[in-house]
Amino acid sequence: MRISRLTAVSDMQLAPFTLSFIGEYAYLEQPFRNFNNKNTLRQARVAGLMAFLFYALFGIMDAYWAPEHKWALWMIRYGIVCPFFFSALALTFYKK
């Protein structure tokens, strides 16, 4: 689908909560989503991986900040939160 040049961006209407195109330009929504998803997936994966790694590495500080509670903190961090982060990151590689 070839998208013609818009006369004015200010003419476009957006849904207030979803910020999706509505009205005359509603046909642009699906091509925009396809383009946006394709071009931001790698950035989202890298950001997710960095968040996972930083969160996991900061667990080392648990031993210094709260040595008497480090095992409980590590159980929460490495037993619950890190597997959840990793699963969410792994799901970005799943194709529909």
N, C-alpha and C positions, 0 to 999 in steps of 0.2 A: 504494500500500500504506500503510495506516494502522498506525503502530506504537503499541501500547498502552504505558501507563506501566509501567515496571519496578518490581518490588517492592523490590529492593535492588541497587545497582550492585555491591556486593561479591559477589553471587551469580554474576556473569558470569565466565566462564572465557576466558582468552586463550591462544593458542598461544605458547610461550615465545620463539621466534625471530622469527616474523612478526608477532606481536601482533595476529593476526586473531581474530575471535570464533569460538569453538568450542563444542561441546556444545549445550545448549538454545537458546542465542542465536546460533547460526551463521547463521540467516536474516537477521540484522541486518547481516552483513558487506557484502553488495553495496549495499544502500541507503546505508550509511555511506560506502563508497568513492565512490559517485556524488556524494553530498552534499559530501564532503571535496574531491574533485577539482574540482568546480564552484566551490567557494568559496575555494579557495587558488590557483587558476591565475593570477589577476591578480597576487597578491602574489609568486608565484614568478617571473613574467615581469619584474616591476619589480626584484626582487632580482637576477635574472640580468642585466638591462640595467645596473644600477648596478655590479655586479661587473665586467662587460665594460668599462664606461667607466673605472672606477678603474684597472683593470689596464692599459688602453691609455694612460691619462694618466700613469701612473707610469713609462712608458717614456721620458718626457722626462728623468727623473732619471738614466737610464742614461748620458746624455751627460756628466753631472756626476760621477757616482760612478765610472765606468769608461770614460773617453773613448777609451782605446786599444782597447777591446773593444765599443764601442757598436754597430758594424755587425753583429757576430755576435749580440749580445744582441737587437738590433732584429729580426734575421732570425728568431730563435726566437720572440720576443714577437709580432711582427706577421705573420710568415709561417706560423707553426704554431699557437700558442696562441690568438691572437685569432680566426682563422677557425674554430677548433674551438669556442670559446665562442659565436661568432655562429651557427654551424650548430646548436648545441644549443638556443640561444634561438629560432631560426627553427623548429625542430621542435615547439616548444610551440604553434605556430599551425596545425600540420598536424592535420586531422581524420581520424579512423579511417575 
